[in-house]
Structure formats: C-alpha cells, structure tokens
Amino acid sequence: MINKYKDIESKINQIVELLEDKKDTQEYKGLYKGIATLLSPLVEKPDILFLGINSGSGAWAEKNPTGTTNITPLRMINEDEYFLSNNDWFKENTARGSWGVGKANEAYEWYQRDKPINNIFPVRMIDLLYNIAEKKYPQAKISYKTPPFWTEDIKSKIMYTNLYPIITDNTNTLRKVHKQLSMESSLKGLWHTSKKRTSIWDVQKYFIENTRELVNLVKPKIIVCMGSQAYNDFTYTNNPKTSKIFETTDNGIPVIGFSRRGNWSSSIPDLSDMICKEICQKKGKK
C-alpha cells in the first residue's frame, strides 16, 4: 500500500519542485511555508479518515525560530517518514502544555486532560476521540495519569490528512498560493483543464482528486471533514449550512462535516454520536 501511496503523492512533485525553486521570490516568499501530505500513519480500511484544509505554519516556525531564514519543511513520504508512525495530536506538548512569559515551561501528555491547554485544536480532536471511545467502550475508566486502555485501538484505526498539502499561515494565504500556481505556465498541463485561463478552483480540484485517490486506496468507514470549507471542497458543494453538523455519502462512504466557527466543543457529543453509528460496536473493557 505504501508504494501505491507514493504513486499518488508523486503527482504533486512538479508543484513542490516549482515552489521550492521559487520560495524566496516575491510571488511566494512569506506565503509558501512547506509541504505536509500525510499527517498520521497510512492505515488500510481505517475507521475514520479525518480531512482538514491545510497545515498551519508550526512546522515552518520550528525550522525558522528567529524568522530570518526560510527553511521549508517537506513532510512527504520520500522526504520525511516521521508521520508513517506518528500523529502529532498525541505528541507530548502538542495539546497540553504551559508556556509564556514568567512561567515555568511544562510539557504534558495528551491524556493529561486536567493540565493547561497548549493548542486548542488537538485538544478538541482528542476530546472527540474520548467521546467516541466512551460510546465504544462504555465501561472505560478515565485517568489523567496514564493513557486509556483503548489508546492503541483508536490510534491504529484513524487517519489524518489535508485536502491541500501546501503549508501556509492561514487559508487566505493558501488561496494566494493557489492563485499564483494557476498562473504558472510550466504547470498549465497539470490542471486537467482545456480553458485558456486556469482558475484557482482548477488548482484546488487537482489536489482534491489526489485526496480522492487516497480515499479509494485506504477505504475508510467514514470521512470526517474538519470544517465547512473542507466539507464543501471535498464534496464539490457550496450550499449554505444551516446546522453545525452536516452529512452526505460519497461513493457509498458516509461523509460528515462540522463547523469550526468559534467554540465548536458543544458539537462534539452529537458529532461523536454520528461517527459512532458507523464504527462502534458494543464492547466492554476486556
């Protein structure tokens, strides 16, 4: 399966080469900050495939702590195999930690849920996994000192990736990079369009098609799109959303999306219920 995934990932090599060659030019400097494809181990038939939009610039900041350099991370399977065995949600100090002026720096594990929050996004994703686990394993006991007994079972059955592999500060700068790519004459034949002028959507569709190849390869039980934009782009829709959680099916696979506007913690119980309908079986602690 890894070799088949490499074939999918290789379809962005020409784009990566151009971005790396031009990363210090006026068109891309400060916008393009690297590449991140897989953000977790590659899993065959995962219970859940989580889909985001793109990675923020944290990996770039790690390589450029002073902000005066421009060393771009290439988190790709042939460049950095870290994510073949890791998901940063579970990395020490990602979700929980204590940092700031006048404070003693403290790093905590993901399951130490009584400790200060370092990054709210992985905290909420871990809360979602706990909600799912509580339904899948109703006899489970919660401890803040040790990983729950279901840790490896849950971790081994989820995947996490983004629709767009380009690292940027935010989605606005991602759109600017996509727009610039649409104007690159050397990439014109890549976008599968016969139009004289390539649109931003043509560029986005190319990446989405690659993501769909990944879906066909791993065959998840359910796809969870993390945010309205991820859901709209993956499902090729742009309908106004009247609820915080929305769903459809795609080639027989349930697809759920949820709004990440504001504090979406209140959506976690309902979201976990919808996910659990597809993946949970009644189990107790063994």
Sequence and secondary structure as in RCSB ss.txt:
>XXXX:A:sequence
MINKYKDIESKINQIVELLEDKKDTQEYKGLYKGIATLLSPLVEKPDILFLGINSGSGAWAEKNPTGTTNITPLR
MINEDEYFLSNNDWFKENTARGSWGVGKANEAYEWYQRDKPINNIFPVRMIDLLYNIAEKKYPQAKISYKTPPFW
TEDIKSKIMYTNLYPIITDNTNTLRKVHKQLSMESSLKGLWHTSKKRTSIWDVQKYFIENTRELVNLVKPKIIVC
MGSQAYNDFTYTNNPKTSKIFETTDNGIPVIGFSRRGNWSSSIPDLSDMICKEICQKKGKK
>XXXX:A:secstr
 HHHHHHHHGGGHHHHHHHHHHTTSTTTTTT   EE BSS   SS SEEEEES   THHHHHH TTSS     EE
 TTT GGGGS  GGGSTTTSBEE STTS  EE  TT TTS BS HHHHHHHHHHHHHHHHHSTT    SSS  TT
HHHHHTTEEEEES  B  SSHHHHHHHHHHHHT GGGGGGS   SSS  HHHHHHHHHHHHHHHHHHH  SEEEE
ESHHHHHHHHT      SSEEEEEETTEEEEEE  SS GGGGHHHHHHHHHHHH       
